[in-house]
Amino acid sequence: MAREVPPALERTLRRVGQGCRFDFDPESAAFFGTYVEVKPYSRLAWTNEEGGEGGAVTMVTFEEKGGKTLVVLRESHPSKESLDAAGTGAADAMVETFDQLDELLVTLRESSGQ
């Protein structure tokens, strides 16, 4: 579904080539990279540069299906070595992240009266 981007959102949108940084906890490591694809309401992709060059590229897509949003996250590694170096910690953390997102969305829905 194509949507017009509201002017207020347009000012905060990420741009291809713009840096990104994700700090989930001040006590843990930060993740950073560069946006390589930005399509409002449908797709974001960024490099993962915290491990040096040759890191993964993360892509998140958003697709409306039956009145709900399907979120798909993919990581593409340039080599088996890069994938092996990432280990399983990121995959484990992603499960926790999506569980937290589910909880947040339930809370937001309940607070909006829907």
SULBELJO-V306802 format. One record per backbone hydrogen bond with DSSP energy under -0.5 kcal/mol. CO is the residue of the C=O (numbers start at 1). NH is the residue of the N-H. Records with the same first field share a line. If there is no record, write none. Layout:
# SULBELJO-V306802
CO->NH + NH
This chain:
# SULBELJO-V306802
4->6
6->10
7->11
9->12 + 13
10->13
15->18
18->35
20->33
21->23
22->24 + 31
25->28
31->22
32->49 + 50
33->20
34->47
35->17
37->45
39->42 + 43
42->62
43->39
44->60
45->36 + 37
46->58
47->49
49->52
52->55
56->48
57->76
58->46
59->74
60->44
61->72
63->70
65->68
68->65 + 70
69->71
70->63 + 72
72->61
74->59
75->77
76->57
79->83
80->84
81->85
82->86
83->87
84->87
86->90
88->92
89->93
90->94
91->95
92->96
93->97
94->98
95->99
96->100
97->101
98->102
99->103
100->104
101->105
102->106
103->107
104->108
105->109
106->110
107->111
108->112
109->113 + 114
110->113
